[in-house]
Amino acid sequence: MRARTPLWRRLWWVLLGLPLAAAVLLATLALRELRTPAPNAATPAAAAPSMEQVQRGAYLARVGNCALCHSAPGGASYAGGKGIPTPFGTVYTSNLTPHPEHGLGRWSADDFWQAMHLGRSRDGHLLYPAFPYTSFTQLARDDSDALLAFLHTLPAAGQPNLPHALRWPYNSQWALAVWRVLNFAPAQAVATAPAQGDAVLRGAYLVNGLGHCNECHGGRNAWGAPDLQQTLSGATLPQSLWYAPSLRTAEQGSVAAWTLEDTVALLTTGTNRHASTSGPMAEVVHHSTQYLQATDAQSMARYLAQLPAAPARQVNTDPVTPANQPLGARLYEAQCAQCHGKQGEGQANAYPALAGNRAVQMTPSNNLVLSVLQGGYGPSTQGRPQPHGMPPFQLVLNDAELAAVLSYIRSAWGNQAPALSEFDINKFRNLQAP
């Protein structure tokens, strides 16, 4: 009679087989991703786009902030070549002008839709998600067509597309295929965008789709993909170390307690009675959201106001009175009080109040330190063409002095935030802009 295999040995083979089966399944799905689809079937030449479609596409390009990423410093607008730093290397943006060889001159509306919705280029190769198709997949087909109609009206620029500078294995299509299997699923395709009459639905479409707000304001998993459990819940931007605050917590960037007018003002002018934008968000306002149509700005504001509240982060919020508080008070009087007021009250329509300012008290304190080191500059907008700014202090105050004055500000006039150390300042001082 044959001896029965011991239970422990059977369990061993099961446990050994599970990872192997998972690896085989993953490889099979990745191979399916890698299969280059047949080129889009030739379609009859589309009628020339109407002026209304081109104008809508130009507006949507503003909403999506396409020019900011696809225009290299000193280069032609939309001609690409701008390096986007990521934890995996540098991705270079592509040429969106209608150049027949280097740009979109030969792209059909189907080709462009494939890129926006599926993250695949015209020839079928997989696109890197530094191009945020993880958000753009939510774009409606008619808006995708309008965008391409606008891009085809731009002057053609012969700027060749630069190869990405990614480390192995991230520079392979295999690695990208595995990433997509684990982290990307196209949204359900829709033909038309939500109407402006449905404010919250329209706002969700703009914030989560073309506006791709979650690409900065959302947490990411170990693969660098948007973590759907941390949507709009705040994140530190790779390389730059600016912090995009959570839009779902009152201590950071939630607008639930603001009026509709306050939120619209911040989106369209870069400032309101509660807050001012600086750093990367100032660029977003300058290049994009200041151009929002009034109804769209209100729709985004209504959607953001009703986001489910996320629990506050567990951080030490007990104010710490620094040992060098007298030094901080003296430095504040000498360097800050003239603009921000002796009691941190600020000046209306000029310099923000520091008393009760949640950006001043926020943890992490990245944005406060970077604004003081590098200078705080709001965007120039149609509603506020000449904003007031703050000069950089990195050559004026040393680390100990900056720690003292910022710790004083974070604990004065009712503010309740932990003190900062010299190390908190030093880790940002020599930060190079990406």
C-alpha positions in Angstrom: 0.0 0.0 0.0 1.4 3.4 -1.0 2.4 5.7 1.8 0.3 8.8 2.1 2.1 12.1 1.5 2.4 14.0 4.8 0.1 16.9 5.2 3.0 19.3 5.8 4.5 18.3 2.4 1.2 18.8 0.6 0.8 22.2 2.1 4.4 23.1 1.1 3.7 22.3 -2.5 0.5 24.4 -2.4 2.3 27.3 -0.9 5.1 27.0 -3.4 2.6 26.8 -6.3 0.5 29.8 -5.4 3.3 32.4 -6.1 4.2 30.5 -9.3 0.6 30.5 -10.5 0.3 34.3 -9.7 3.5 35.0 -11.6 2.3 33.0 -14.6 -1.0 34.9 -14.5 0.7 38.2 -14.2 3.0 37.4 -17.1 0.1 36.3 -19.2 -1.8 39.5 -18.6 1.3 41.6 -19.2 1.9 39.8 -22.5 -1.7 40.7 -23.5 -0.9 44.3 -22.6 2.2 44.2 -24.8 0.4 42.9 -27.9 0.4 45.8 -30.2 -3.2 46.3 -31.5 -3.9 46.5 -35.1 -3.6 50.1 -36.4 -6.8 52.0 -36.3 -8.8 51.3 -39.4 -8.6 54.0 -42.0 -11.6 56.3 -41.6 -13.0 58.7 -44.1 -11.5 62.1 -43.9 -13.3 64.0 -41.2 -15.0 67.2 -42.0 -13.0 70.3 -41.1 -13.6 71.1 -37.4 -15.9 74.0 -36.7 -14.6 77.1 -35.1 -16.7 76.3 -32.1 -15.0 72.9 -31.7 -11.5 74.4 -32.0 -12.4 77.1 -29.5 -13.7 74.5 -27.1 -10.5 72.5 -27.6 -8.4 75.5 -26.8 -10.4 76.0 -23.6 -10.1 72.4 -22.6 -6.3 72.6 -23.2 -6.2 75.4 -20.6 -8.3 73.3 -18.2 -5.9 70.4 -18.6 -2.8 72.7 -18.4 -1.4 70.9 -21.4 1.0 73.7 -22.4 2.8 73.8 -19.0 4.1 70.3 -19.4 4.4 70.1 -23.1 6.5 73.3 -23.5 10.2 73.3 -22.7 11.8 76.5 -21.4 12.8 78.5 -24.4 11.1 76.1 -26.8 8.0 76.4 -28.9 4.7 76.1 -27.2 3.3 72.6 -27.2 6.5 71.2 -28.9 7.4 69.0 -25.9 10.9 68.2 -24.7 10.3 69.2 -21.1 11.8 66.8 -18.5 9.4 65.5 -15.9 11.3 64.1 -12.9 9.9 61.0 -11.3 11.3 58.6 -8.7 12.1 56.2 -11.6 14.0 58.7 -13.8 13.1 61.5 -16.1 10.3 61.4 -18.7 10.3 63.9 -21.5 7.1 65.3 -22.8 6.1 64.8 -26.4 5.5 67.2 -29.3 1.7 68.0 -29.6 2.0 70.3 -32.6 0.7 69.1 -36.0 4.2 68.3 -37.3 3.8 65.2 -39.6 7.0 63.5 -38.4 7.6 64.6 -34.8 4.1 65.7 -33.7 0.4 64.8 -34.2 0.2 65.7 -37.9 -0.7 62.2 -38.9 -2.8 61.4 -35.9 -6.5 60.8 -36.3 -9.2 61.4 -33.7 -9.2 57.6 -33.0 -5.4 57.7 -32.5 -5.7 60.6 -30.0 -8.6 59.0 -28.2 -6.5 55.8 -27.8 -3.8 57.8 -26.1 -6.1 59.7 -23.8 -8.4 56.9 -22.9 -6.2 53.8 -23.1 -2.7 55.2 -22.6 -1.4 53.8 -25.9 0.4 55.8 -28.6 -0.6 55.8 -32.3 1.6 52.8 -33.0 0.3 50.9 -30.1 3.2 51.2 -27.7 2.4 51.8 -24.0 2.7 55.4 -22.7 4.3 56.2 -19.4 1.8 57.5 -16.8 3.8 60.7 -16.3 1.4 61.5 -19.0 -1.6 61.3 -16.7 -3.9 59.0 -18.7 -4.8 57.4 -15.4 -7.0 60.6 -15.1 -7.5 61.5 -18.7 -9.2 58.1 -19.3 -12.3 59.7 -17.8 -12.4 62.3 -20.6 -15.4 62.2 -22.9 -14.9 61.4 -26.6 -16.3 64.7 -27.8 -13.9 66.6 -25.6 -11.0 64.4 -26.8 -11.9 65.2 -30.4 -12.1 68.9 -29.6 -8.7 68.9 -28.0 -7.1 67.3 -31.1 -9.0 69.8 -33.4 -7.3 72.6 -31.5 -3.9 71.0 -31.4 -4.1 70.6 -35.2 -4.4 74.4 -35.6 -1.1 75.1 -33.8 2.1 76.0 -35.8 4.0 72.8 -36.6 7.3 72.6 -34.7 10.0 70.2 -35.8 11.2 69.4 -32.3 12.1 65.7 -32.2 10.7 63.7 -29.2 13.5 63.0 -26.7 14.1 59.5 -25.3 13.1 59.0 -21.7 16.0 58.7 -19.2 14.5 56.0 -17.0 16.5 53.4 -15.0 16.2 49.7 -15.7 13.8 48.0 -15.5 11.4 51.0 -15.7 12.7 51.8 -19.2 11.1 48.6 -20.6 7.7 48.0 -22.1 7.6 44.8 -20.1 7.8 46.6 -16.8 5.2 49.1 -18.0 2.9 46.3 -19.0 3.2 44.7 -15.6 2.5 48.1 -14.0 -0.6 48.6 -16.1 -1.9 45.1 -15.2 -1.6 46.0 -11.5 -2.6 49.6 -11.5 -4.6 50.8 -14.5 -8.1 50.1 -15.8 -9.7 52.4 -18.4 -12.8 54.2 -17.3 -16.1 53.4 -19.0 -16.1 55.3 -22.3 -18.6 58.1 -22.5 -19.5 60.1 -25.6 -20.2 63.5 -24.1 -19.2 65.4 -21.0 -21.6 66.1 -18.2 -23.6 69.3 -18.9 -22.8 72.4 -17.0 -26.3 72.4 -15.5 -25.4 69.4 -13.3 -22.8 71.2 -11.1 -21.4 68.5 -8.9 -21.2 65.9 -11.7 -19.6 68.4 -14.0 -17.2 69.4 -11.2 -16.2 65.8 -10.6 -15.6 65.4 -14.3 -13.3 68.4 -14.4 -11.4 67.7 -11.1 -10.9 64.0 -11.6 -10.5 63.9 -15.4 -9.0 66.7 -17.5 -8.0 68.7 -14.4 -6.1 65.6 -13.1 -6.0 67.1 -9.6 -5.4 63.7 -8.0 -2.1 63.4 -9.8 -0.6 65.9 -7.3 -3.1 65.9 -4.4 -3.5 62.1 -4.2 -1.4 59.5 -2.5 0.5 56.9 -4.4 1.3 53.2 -3.8 4.7 51.6 -3.9 4.4 51.3 -7.7 4.1 55.1 -8.0 0.4 54.7 -9.1 -2.5 56.7 -7.7 -3.7 55.0 -4.6 -7.5 54.9 -4.8 -7.8 54.7 -1.1 -6.1 58.1 -0.8 -7.8 60.1 -3.5 -7.2 63.8 -3.0 -5.8 63.1 0.4 -2.5 65.0 0.1 1.0 64.0 -1.1 4.5 65.3 -1.4 5.5 66.0 -5.0 8.4 63.9 -6.2 11.7 65.7 -6.4 10.4 69.2 -5.6 9.2 68.3 -2.0 6.3 70.8 -2.2 3.3 69.3 -0.5 -0.1 69.2 -2.3 -2.4 69.4 0.7 -5.3 67.0 1.3 -8.5 68.4 -0.2 -10.5 66.3 2.3 -9.2 67.4 5.7 -10.1 70.7 7.4 -6.5 71.1 8.7 -5.1 71.2 5.2 -6.9 72.0 2.0 -10.6 71.2 2.4 -12.9 73.9 1.2 -16.0 72.4 2.8 -16.2 75.3 5.3 -15.6 78.0 2.7 -18.2 79.9 0.7 -18.6 79.1 -3.0 -17.2 82.6 -3.7 -14.1 81.9 -1.7 -13.2 78.7 -3.5 -13.9 80.3 -6.9 -11.7 83.2 -6.0 -8.8 80.9 -5.1 -9.1 79.0 -8.3 -9.4 82.0 -10.6 -7.2 84.6 -8.8 -4.9 82.6 -6.6 -6.0 84.2 -3.4 -9.0 84.7 -1.1 -9.6 85.9 2.4 -8.4 82.5 3.8 -5.5 81.5 1.6 -3.0 82.3 -1.1 -1.4 80.0 -3.6 2.4 79.7 -4.2 4.8 77.2 -5.6 3.4 74.6 -8.1 -0.3 75.6 -7.3 0.5 79.2 -8.3 1.6 77.8 -11.7 -1.6 75.8 -12.0 -3.7 79.0 -11.4 -1.6 81.1 -13.7 -1.6 78.7 -16.6 -4.9 77.0 -16.1 -7.7 77.6 -13.6 -7.8 81.4 -14.0 -9.3 80.7 -17.4 -12.1 78.6 -16.1 -15.6 79.6 -17.3 -17.6 80.9 -14.4 -20.0 77.9 -14.4 -17.1 75.4 -14.5 -15.3 77.2 -11.6 -18.5 77.0 -9.6 -19.0 73.3 -10.5 -15.4 72.5 -9.3 -16.0 74.4 -6.1 -19.3 72.6 -5.4 -17.7 69.2 -6.0 -14.7 70.0 -3.8 -16.9 71.2 -1.0 -18.9 68.0 -0.8 -15.9 65.6 -0.8 -16.1 63.1 2.1 -14.0 64.2 5.0 -10.9 62.2 5.7 -9.7 61.6 9.2 -7.1 64.1 10.3 -3.6 62.8 10.4 -2.3 61.8 13.8 0.4 64.3 14.4 1.7 66.2 17.4 -0.3 69.4 17.4 0.7 70.5 20.9 2.4 73.9 20.5 6.0 73.8 21.5 7.5 76.9 22.9 11.0 77.0 21.5 13.9 77.9 23.8 14.9 80.6 21.3 11.4 82.2 21.2 12.8 85.7 22.0 15.1 85.4 19.0 12.1 84.4 16.8 10.0 87.3 18.1 12.8 89.8 17.3 13.3 88.4 13.9 9.6 88.5 13.2 9.5 92.2 14.2 12.5 93.0 12.0 11.7 90.9 8.9 8.0 90.1 8.8 5.8 92.5 10.8 5.8 95.3 8.3 3.8 93.2 5.8 2.1 90.6 7.9 1.3 92.8 10.9 2.5 92.9 14.5 -0.2 90.4 15.5 0.0 88.3 12.3 -3.2 90.0 11.1 -1.9 90.5 7.5 -3.1 93.2 5.1 -6.3 92.6 3.1 -5.8 92.0 -0.6 -2.0 92.2 -0.1 -0.3 90.0 2.5 -2.0 87.0 4.1 -2.7 86.8 7.7 -0.5 84.4 9.6 -2.7 84.2 12.7 -5.0 81.2 12.3 -3.5 80.4 8.9 -3.7 76.6 8.4 -0.8 76.6 5.8 1.4 78.1 8.6 0.3 75.4 11.0 0.2 72.5 8.6 2.1 69.3 9.1 4.1 68.6 7.0 5.6 72.1 7.0 7.2 71.8 3.6 5.3 74.6 1.9 5.9 77.1 4.7 9.7 76.4 4.7 10.0 76.5 0.9 7.9 79.7 0.6 10.2 81.5 3.1 13.4 80.1 1.7 12.6 80.6 -2.0 10.1 83.4 -1.7 6.4 83.4 -1.9 5.0 84.5 -5.2 1.3 84.3 -6.2 0.2 83.9 -9.8 -0.5 86.9 -12.1 -4.1 86.5 -13.1 -6.8 88.4 -14.9 -8.5 89.2 -11.6 -5.2 90.0 -9.9 -2.6 91.0 -12.5 -0.1 92.4 -10.0 0.0 90.2 -6.9 2.1 91.0 -3.9 5.1 88.7 -3.3 7.6 87.9 -0.6 11.3 87.9 -1.2 13.4 84.8 -0.5 15.2 84.7 2.8 17.7 81.9 2.1 20.5 84.4 1.9 19.2 86.6 4.7 18.7 84.2 7.6 20.6 81.1 8.5 19.0 77.8 9.5 18.9 78.5 13.2 17.3 81.9 12.6 14.7 80.6 10.2 13.8 77.8 12.6 13.4 80.4 15.4 11.2 82.8 13.4 9.0 80.1 11.9 8.6 78.3 15.2 7.5 81.6 16.7 4.9 82.2 14.0 3.6 78.6 14.4 2.9 79.2 18.1 2.0 82.9 18.3 -1.5 84.6 18.2 -3.3 81.4 19.0 -1.5 79.2 16.4 -0.9 75.7 17.7 1.8 73.8 15.7 5.0 72.1 16.7 8.3 74.0 16.6 10.7 73.5 13.7 14.4 72.6 14.0 17.4 73.6 12.1 17.3 70.2 10.4 13.8 71.0 9.2 15.2 74.0 7.4 18.4 72.6 6.2 16.9 69.7 4.3 15.2 72.2 2.0 17.9 74.9 1.7 19.9 73.3 -1.0 17.0 71.8 -2.9 17.4 72.3 -6.6 14.4 73.1 -8.7 13.6 70.2 -11.0 
